[in-house]
Amino acid sequence: MFVLQVFLVAFMAGHAHVSNICGKADDVPLCRSMVKGATDPVAATKASIDQLITETKRAKEASVQLGKSSFMGACTQNFGDNILNLQEGLQALKSRDKGTLMSSLSAVVSLYSGCDDAIGEGGIVTQAAGIVSINSQLIHMASNCLYLADLT
């Protein structure tokens, strides 16, 4: 009987962790929406990166529509680079290369921040308010991806 109780406690503890994979993420509600019900860290990370790729593509399109200033061009370039970095991250996730995965996701956060820097330096914060808002959301999403990737 004691062995059964120990097994049940261990099983339930593990189950509680899995069902609340986003419990310690920086943005728990956003994380939960990104993982789309996945409870396995690898599946949750993949779902999150896939969603971040989709949103980054939208951000890139929005930055192109905003104009051709060199400052906005930096954002457009960074969004494009991040799509590639995220695709590299997916490959690393698939091959279980955690170092490359974490490196790719860290680069993504850095490039999103670089877009904010370019907008600020260009003095176009008001004109680019939409991109600034989108970029802030992308940074939160990328932070959640890093959190989930660390669980893999």
C-alpha positions as CSV (number, residue, x, y, z in Angstrom):
1,M,0.0,0.0,0.0
2,F,2.8,2.4,0.9
3,V,4.5,1.9,-2.5
4,L,1.2,2.7,-4.2
5,Q,0.8,5.9,-2.2
6,V,4.4,7.0,-3.1
7,F,3.7,6.2,-6.8
8,L,0.5,8.2,-6.8
9,V,2.1,11.2,-5.0
10,A,5.0,11.2,-7.5
11,F,2.7,10.8,-10.5
12,M,0.5,13.7,-9.3
13,A,3.5,15.9,-8.6
14,G,4.8,15.3,-12.1
15,H,1.4,15.8,-13.6
16,A,0.9,19.1,-11.8
17,H,4.2,20.4,-13.2
18,V,3.4,19.3,-16.8
19,S,-0.1,20.8,-16.8
20,N,1.3,24.2,-15.6
21,I,4.3,24.4,-17.9
22,C,4.0,28.3,-18.0
23,G,3.7,28.7,-14.3
24,K,7.0,30.4,-13.9
25,A,7.2,32.3,-17.3
26,D,7.7,36.0,-17.4
27,D,4.2,36.5,-18.9
28,V,2.1,33.5,-17.8
29,P,-1.1,34.4,-19.7
30,L,0.8,35.1,-22.9
31,C,2.8,31.9,-22.4
32,R,-0.4,29.8,-22.0
33,S,-1.8,31.3,-25.2
34,M,1.4,30.5,-27.1
35,V,1.8,26.9,-26.1
36,K,-1.7,26.1,-27.3
37,G,-2.3,23.4,-24.7
38,A,1.0,21.6,-25.1
39,T,2.3,20.1,-21.9
40,D,5.6,18.7,-23.1
41,P,8.4,21.3,-23.0
42,V,9.6,20.4,-26.6
43,A,6.1,20.7,-28.0
44,A,5.4,23.9,-26.1
45,T,8.6,25.4,-27.3
46,K,7.9,24.5,-30.9
47,A,4.4,26.0,-30.7
48,S,5.7,29.2,-29.2
49,I,8.5,29.6,-31.7
50,D,6.0,28.9,-34.6
51,Q,3.7,31.6,-33.2
52,L,6.7,34.0,-32.8
53,I,7.7,33.4,-36.4
54,T,4.2,34.3,-37.6
55,E,4.1,37.5,-35.5
56,T,7.6,38.5,-36.6
57,K,6.5,38.2,-40.3
58,R,3.6,40.5,-39.6
59,A,5.9,42.9,-37.8
60,K,8.2,42.9,-40.8
61,E,5.3,43.6,-43.2
62,A,4.2,46.5,-40.9
63,S,7.7,48.0,-40.8
64,V,7.9,47.9,-44.6
65,Q,4.6,49.7,-44.9
66,L,5.8,52.4,-42.5
67,G,8.5,53.7,-44.8
68,K,12.0,53.5,-46.1
69,S,13.9,55.5,-43.4
70,S,17.2,54.0,-42.4
71,F,15.9,53.6,-38.9
72,M,12.8,51.7,-40.0
73,G,15.0,49.8,-42.4
74,A,17.0,48.5,-39.4
75,C,13.8,47.1,-37.9
76,T,12.8,45.5,-41.2
77,Q,16.2,43.9,-41.4
78,N,16.2,42.8,-37.8
79,F,12.7,41.2,-38.2
80,G,14.0,39.3,-41.3
81,D,17.1,38.2,-39.4
82,N,14.9,37.0,-36.5
83,I,12.8,34.9,-38.8
84,L,16.0,33.1,-39.8
85,N,17.2,32.9,-36.2
86,L,13.8,31.4,-35.2
87,Q,13.9,28.9,-38.0
88,E,17.4,27.9,-36.8
89,G,16.1,27.6,-33.3
90,L,13.4,25.2,-34.6
91,Q,16.1,23.1,-36.2
92,A,18.1,23.1,-33.0
93,L,15.0,22.1,-31.0
94,K,14.4,19.2,-33.4
95,S,18.0,18.0,-33.1
96,R,18.0,18.5,-29.4
97,D,20.8,21.1,-29.6
98,K,19.9,23.2,-26.5
99,G,23.0,25.4,-26.8
100,T,22.2,26.5,-30.3
101,L,18.5,26.9,-29.4
102,M,19.2,29.1,-26.5
103,S,21.7,31.1,-28.5
104,S,19.3,31.6,-31.4
105,L,16.6,32.8,-29.0
106,S,18.9,35.1,-27.2
107,A,19.9,36.7,-30.5
108,V,16.2,37.2,-31.3
109,V,15.7,39.2,-28.1
110,S,18.8,41.3,-28.9
111,L,17.6,42.1,-32.4
112,Y,14.1,43.1,-31.2
113,S,15.8,45.4,-28.8
114,G,17.9,46.8,-31.6
115,C,14.8,47.8,-33.4
116,D,13.7,49.8,-30.4
117,D,17.1,51.4,-30.2
118,A,17.0,52.4,-33.9
119,I,13.5,54.0,-33.6
120,G,14.7,55.9,-30.5
121,E,17.9,57.1,-32.2
122,G,15.9,58.2,-35.2
123,G,13.5,60.2,-33.2
124,I,10.6,58.5,-34.9
125,V,9.0,57.0,-31.8
126,T,5.7,58.8,-32.4
127,Q,5.5,57.8,-36.1
128,A,6.5,54.2,-35.3
129,A,4.3,53.8,-32.2
130,G,2.6,50.8,-33.8
131,I,6.0,49.1,-34.4
132,V,7.2,49.9,-30.9
133,S,4.0,48.3,-29.5
134,I,4.3,45.2,-31.7
135,N,8.0,45.0,-30.8
136,S,7.3,45.1,-27.1
137,Q,4.9,42.1,-27.5
138,L,7.5,40.2,-29.6
139,I,10.1,40.7,-26.8
140,H,7.6,39.2,-24.3
141,M,6.9,36.3,-26.6
142,A,10.7,35.7,-27.2
143,S,11.3,35.8,-23.4
144,N,8.6,33.1,-23.0
145,C,10.3,31.1,-25.8
146,L,13.6,31.3,-23.9
147,Y,11.9,30.2,-20.7
148,L,10.2,27.2,-22.4
149,A,13.4,26.3,-24.3
150,D,15.3,26.1,-21.0
151,L,12.8,23.4,-19.9
152,T,13.7,21.2,-22.8
